[in-house]
């Protein structure tokens, strides 16, 4: 399994980051009728997904939440794979710039009206998904998602710590900083000195991990 530079997440880890149930993520990749094919080949019964898979799951999850049926999501994704010539159409920069249009043009005429209503009803796309997409940095050449600015001072970058959330500047995994904070009497100054970062960065990590566990 080639995981370097791609990010690697168990179904449970991915579910926490995108706020979905682990069972749903598992179903979408390893169910009877999977929606996505992971970039990482399973090893026995052990499954993992990549950073680009993670972004696609987030988008699909919100499309489902705001009215799109699973067959609709699957149909749009399959069609856009061909139209955009990528296995990860939901992670393309076009989603940020013209999300509404991209879904409509991604289906044939017989399904266009259904798709349009399912995806754009009540402006669900711009209201609920666009703010997330604006947190994504896209590659200049690949136009694919490259980094997720997931929280203040925290990023998810597949090129750092196998895609675990890290501090933006120091690239230290947030779970390590938060653990040291708890182990040292909630003393941000002490932890900051230890890692040679600022107390604010310590608290960014702590707040993110607390929110993730909530």
Buried (B, 14 or more C-beta within 10 A) or exposed (E): EEBEEBBBBBBEBBBBBBEBEBEBBBBBBBEEEEBBEBBBEEEEEEBBBBBBBBBBBBBBBBBBEBBBEBEBBBBBBEBBBEBBEBBBBBBBBBBBEEBBEBBBEBBEEEBBEBBBEBBBEEEBBEEBBBEBBEEBEBEEEBBBBBBBBBBEBBBBBBBBBBBBBBBBEBEBBBBBBBBBBEEEEEBBEBBBEEBEBBBEBBBBBBBBBEEBEE
